[in-house]
Structure formats: structure tokens, C-alpha cells
Amino acid sequence: MKEYDVVVVGAGPSGSTVAKTCAEKGLKTLLIEEHIDIGLPQHCSGWLSGSPFTERLIKTIPENLILQKVSSWRIWSPSGKVICEIKDFGFGGWFVDRAGFDKFLAKEAVRAGSDIRVGTKFVDLIKSEEIITGIKVQIKGKIENIYSKLVIGADGSRSIPLGVAFKSDLPKLNKKPKVYYPGLQYEFINIKDMTPGVIEIFFGSIFDQIFKMAFVSPLAADNAYIGFGKHRDYENVKQKHPILKERLKNAKVIRKMGGSYGVPLNVPLKKVSRSGLMLVGDASGLHGIINGMISSVLCADVAINALDQGDISDDFLKNYDKKLKRNLVSKVSIGYDMSTFSDEGMERLLDEQGDKITEYMLREISKFDI
Ligand SMILES: Cc1cc2nc3c(=O)[nH]c(=O)nc-3n(C[C@H](O)[C@H](O)[C@H](O)COP(=O)(O)OP(=O)(O)OC[C@H]3O[C@@H](n4cnc5c(N)ncnc54)[C@H](O)[C@@H]3O)c2cc1C
């Protein structure tokens, strides 16, 4: 029976990053992915939030996966007024082909020495006297045990209600559990008036009852992603929104993507490790590609030290909790309280402080680094 030092569940950006970093240090690493094609189905627009980490990362990505640099952010009020356009603040970030990006990162993990198994679904943790010693996986309907000194949960936002994080009992330590909402995103062609490089955020309860906003991410002058709460919200926007109604008039949906968000956004679980187990990326309660990848580098660092010293105890691994909170805890929890705003209240707030809030938010996000 093959036993690993580290088994990583989920080949998203967080899982592939942690697998690559562990394998580079000579750990016997396995990365598993439930889907047979890494990166698909795609559920995100592939905006890499701007930060020094992102600027270093982008230099390593094949050019054909880089779609465009973000040059500015345009903010719209619920009534359809431009509140501000924040330009040239240095760290606007980049759009990448998200499916290709995930595949590229997984290849990098394998090139670094990690083993990989696709079509392999995590179903449960194996515990021995409360210490996690491996995972049970399902492959073509059959259950198999994989033993490992450390298990790293990188299985995305569904981890907390359903996956590795849930099976670990860690979320029970949370005072306020996360609430999960579906995230819909449509890709449109023949949409009018998009400006490549300019991300637009439209505020208003028409988009979604929880976040009350939509990200409109351009791919070309007539091609964009827009996020909605539900399909019904899209229908409303198409018929009634003061600006997007016109832009969407002849637009066609060419792709529908679905995912989920844990709210509050980007607030990690109270504990992200326990003896034999660590959580990274969305599985740890974070949100965003770059935040997930940064958490993975921090996690790998502690995992490598833990295995080097032969200590995978709760006490040792909580160094990762400390690092995560020091480096990544967001000062901006976007969206959490938006549900309490009326459109009139939002219009007033944006009118008075929209430019300052946007600039502050973008600058705070861009500080995340290792
Ligand atoms: C509509 C939408 C748009 C978004 N747009 C952006 C954006 O533009 N920029 C940004 O930074 N963030 C965006 N996000 C958030 C972003 O997608 C996540 O934060 C990011 O993907 C987290 O990466 P991850 O590796 O932690 O998890 P994921 O990317 O979710 O990867 C988890 C992996 O684990 C696998 N997996 C799950 N369960 C199992 C299992 N039981 N066994 C084996 N494998 C399993 C999954 O198949 C997946 O490959 C968006 C989210 C949504 C819903």
C-alpha cells in the first residue's frame, strides 16, 4: 500500500499550489480531483486580484492564458449614475483563462514531483483515535482508502457545508457559521459598450438579494461576464436596469456558470487546522484565487516543517492558523451587510463616499502578500 506524506483534495488554484510547494520540497505528495478534466466546469471569471504576489505570478503564466490587464474600475449607483472610475492605482490585477490557468497550475504541481489522480472524489476522512490518517475516495463507484501523514483540504467553498472541512468537525468551532449562496455567472456575446480592461461594479438590489451588486467583467468590446443571484435577477436586469437594459438588448448568453459563495466573504473559519489536517483557499473560508494561493504557500510552509520535525499535532499545525490570520484576514468583508441596504440608502452612500470606499477596498486587497 502506497502511503503519502501529503494528500491534497481538490485541484483548484489552492490545491495545485500547495501540492506543488510540498512536492518541490521532496514530500511524497498526491493531488486528487473529482472531475476528469481539471479546470472544468468553470465557475469564475478568472480575475486575479492585483497584488505584489499577482505581479510575480503573472510572469510565470504562459502568455496565451493571460487575457488582459485591468486598467480601472468603474462604479455605478442603483439609479445608473457613474460614481467614480479609479484608474492606475498600480494593482488592478489581470484576467486569465480560468480553466487553462487551473490546468497549468496542476501541471506545475506534477512537474514538481506530485502524483495526481483525476476522477477521484473525496468522500470521507480516515481517523485513528481522533488523528486523521488519510482519506476515503470514490473512483468509478468504488471506495478506496488513501493513507497520508497530512490531509490538506482544498475542495473549494462546498468544503465547509459538505466536504473535507465539514468532515473534520472544524466548522463547529465557529460561533457564526458561514451561510452559502449560489453564484451564477453568464457569459454574453453581442453585449454593447464594454471597455476591455475596465471592470464595472453595478450596485442595486435588482442583481442579487444578498450582495446587491454585480461584477461586469469585459472580455472584449462585445463580450463580458456578468454575475447574478438567480436567473430571475438576470431577466429583471434585462428588462428594467437603467444602463444594462440597453447593453443587453441584443446580447446572447453563450455560457452559464454556477458556483457558490460562503458569506461573510473572505473571513476564514475560526480554526483552519487540527492534528493531521489543514484547510486552504475557499475550503478555509477565504475567497478569491490569489487569497487561496497565498494561503496555500503559507500552509505548505507549516506542513513541510511539521513533517520535517515529525510533529503533525494540533499544537504545531496551529502555526498555520496564525500565519493565515496575520497575512490574509480581510479588513474589508465585501457584501456581508449589503443585504440590509435599500437602493435609496446605497445611492446616498455611494454619492457621498463611493470613490473613497472603492479606493480603500482596492488598496486593502492589493496588500495581500507573503
Ligand atoms: C460566479 C463566481 C465568479 C468568481 N469570480 C472570481 C474572480 O473573478 N476572481 C477571483 O479571485 N475569484 C472569483 N471567484 C471565487 C473563486 O472562484 C474562488 O475563490 C477560487 O476558485 C478558490 O480556489 P480554490 O482552489 O480554493 O477552490 P476551487 O477553485 O473551488 O477548487 C476546488 C477544487 O476541488 C475539487 N473538489 C471539490 N470537491 C471535491 C471532492 N469531494 N473530491 C475531489 N475534488 C473535489 C473541485 O472540483 C475543484 O477543482 C468567483 C466565484 C464565483 C462563484
The ligand as an SDF file (V2000), in Angstrom:
LIG
                    3D

 53 58  0  0  0  0  0  0  0  0999 V2000
  -19.5260   33.1120  -10.1550 C   0  0  0  0  0  0  0  0  0  0  0  0
  -18.1770   33.2500   -9.4820 C   0  0  0  0  0  0  0  0  0  0  0  0
  -17.2280   34.1290  -10.0270 C   0  0  0  0  0  0  0  0  0  0  0  0
  -15.9840   34.2830   -9.3860 C   0  0  0  0  0  0  0  0  0  0  0  0
  -15.0710   35.1470   -9.9440 N   0  0  0  0  0  0  0  0  0  0  0  0
  -13.8720   35.3020   -9.3420 C   0  0  0  0  0  0  0  0  0  0  0  0
  -12.8500   36.1180   -9.9070 C   0  0  0  0  0  0  0  0  0  0  0  0
  -13.0150   36.6790  -10.9820 O   0  0  0  0  0  0  0  0  0  0  0  0
  -11.6640   36.2390   -9.2380 N   0  0  0  0  0  0  0  0  0  0  0  0
  -11.4230   35.5830   -8.0500 C   0  0  0  0  0  0  0  0  0  0  0  0
  -10.3360   35.7430   -7.4950 O   0  0  0  0  0  0  0  0  0  0  0  0
  -12.3600   34.7820   -7.5130 N   0  0  0  0  0  0  0  0  0  0  0  0
  -13.5480   34.6120   -8.1260 C   0  0  0  0  0  0  0  0  0  0  0  0
  -14.4540   33.7440   -7.5860 N   0  0  0  0  0  0  0  0  0  0  0  0
  -14.0620   32.9680   -6.4180 C   0  0  0  0  0  0  0  0  0  0  0  0
  -13.0780   31.8850   -6.8600 C   0  0  0  0  0  0  0  0  0  0  0  0
  -13.6810   31.0820   -7.8640 O   0  0  0  0  0  0  0  0  0  0  0  0
  -12.6320   31.0290   -5.6730 C   0  0  0  0  0  0  0  0  0  0  0  0
  -12.2700   31.8490   -4.6040 O   0  0  0  0  0  0  0  0  0  0  0  0
  -11.4470   30.1540   -6.0920 C   0  0  0  0  0  0  0  0  0  0  0  0
  -11.7980   29.2930   -7.1480 O   0  0  0  0  0  0  0  0  0  0  0  0
  -10.9730   29.3430   -4.8960 C   0  0  0  0  0  0  0  0  0  0  0  0
   -9.9710   28.4420   -5.3070 O   0  0  0  0  0  0  0  0  0  0  0  0
   -9.8170   27.0480   -4.5330 P   0  0  0  0  0  0  0  0  0  0  0  0
   -8.7050   26.3250   -5.1960 O   0  0  0  0  0  0  0  0  0  0  0  0
   -9.7460   27.3080   -3.0760 O   0  0  0  0  0  0  0  0  0  0  0  0
  -11.2030   26.2990   -4.7850 O   0  0  0  0  0  0  0  0  0  0  0  0
  -11.8520   25.8520   -6.1700 P   0  0  0  0  0  0  0  0  0  0  0  0
  -11.3710   26.6600   -7.2890 O   0  0  0  0  0  0  0  0  0  0  0  0
  -13.3240   25.7850   -5.9170 O   0  0  0  0  0  0  0  0  0  0  0  0
  -11.2850   24.3840   -6.3780 O   0  0  0  0  0  0  0  0  0  0  0  0
  -11.7390   23.3010   -5.6200 C   0  0  0  0  0  0  0  0  0  0  0  0
  -11.4370   22.0340   -6.4050 C   0  0  0  0  0  0  0  0  0  0  0  0
  -11.7670   20.9100   -5.5820 O   0  0  0  0  0  0  0  0  0  0  0  0
  -12.4740   19.9750   -6.3470 C   0  0  0  0  0  0  0  0  0  0  0  0
  -13.3130   19.1930   -5.4450 N   0  0  0  0  0  0  0  0  0  0  0  0
  -14.4150   19.6130   -4.7760 C   0  0  0  0  0  0  0  0  0  0  0  0
  -14.9220   18.6090   -4.0400 N   0  0  0  0  0  0  0  0  0  0  0  0
  -14.1100   17.5440   -4.2530 C   0  0  0  0  0  0  0  0  0  0  0  0
  -14.1220   16.1970   -3.7590 C   0  0  0  0  0  0  0  0  0  0  0  0
  -15.0800   15.7580   -2.9220 N   0  0  0  0  0  0  0  0  0  0  0  0
  -13.1250   15.3590   -4.1610 N   0  0  0  0  0  0  0  0  0  0  0  0
  -12.1550   15.7810   -5.0260 C   0  0  0  0  0  0  0  0  0  0  0  0
  -12.1240   17.0350   -5.5340 N   0  0  0  0  0  0  0  0  0  0  0  0
  -13.0850   17.9020   -5.1360 C   0  0  0  0  0  0  0  0  0  0  0  0
  -13.2940   20.8290   -7.3190 C   0  0  0  0  0  0  0  0  0  0  0  0
  -13.7270   20.0840   -8.4470 O   0  0  0  0  0  0  0  0  0  0  0  0
  -12.2860   21.9170   -7.6710 C   0  0  0  0  0  0  0  0  0  0  0  0
  -11.4660   21.5530   -8.7490 O   0  0  0  0  0  0  0  0  0  0  0  0
  -15.7060   33.5730   -8.1980 C   0  0  0  0  0  0  0  0  0  0  0  0
  -16.6490   32.6880   -7.6580 C   0  0  0  0  0  0  0  0  0  0  0  0
  -17.8690   32.5170   -8.3000 C   0  0  0  0  0  0  0  0  0  0  0  0
  -18.8760   31.5640   -7.7090 C   0  0  0  0  0  0  0  0  0  0  0  0
  1  2  1  0
  2  3  1  0
  2 52  2  0
  3  4  2  0
  4  5  1  0
  4 50  1  0
  5  6  2  0
  6  7  1  0
  6 13  1  0
  7  8  2  0
  7  9  1  0
  9 10  1  0
 10 11  2  0
 10 12  1  0
 12 13  2  0
 13 14  1  0
 14 15  1  0
 14 50  1  0
 15 16  1  0
 16 17  1  0
 16 18  1  0
 18 19  1  0
 18 20  1  0
 20 21  1  0
 20 22  1  0
 22 23  1  0
 23 24  1  0
 24 25  2  0
 24 26  1  0
 24 27  1  0
 27 28  1  0
 28 29  2  0
 28 30  1  0
 28 31  1  0
 31 32  1  0
 32 33  1  0
 33 34  1  0
 33 48  1  0
 34 35  1  0
 35 36  1  0
 35 46  1  0
 36 37  1  0
 36 45  1  0
 37 38  2  0
 38 39  1  0
 39 40  1  0
 39 45  2  0
 40 41  1  0
 40 42  2  0
 42 43  1  0
 43 44  2  0
 44 45  1  0
 46 47  1  0
 46 48  1  0
 48 49  1  0
 50 51  2  0
 51 52  1  0
 52 53  1  0
M  END
$$$$
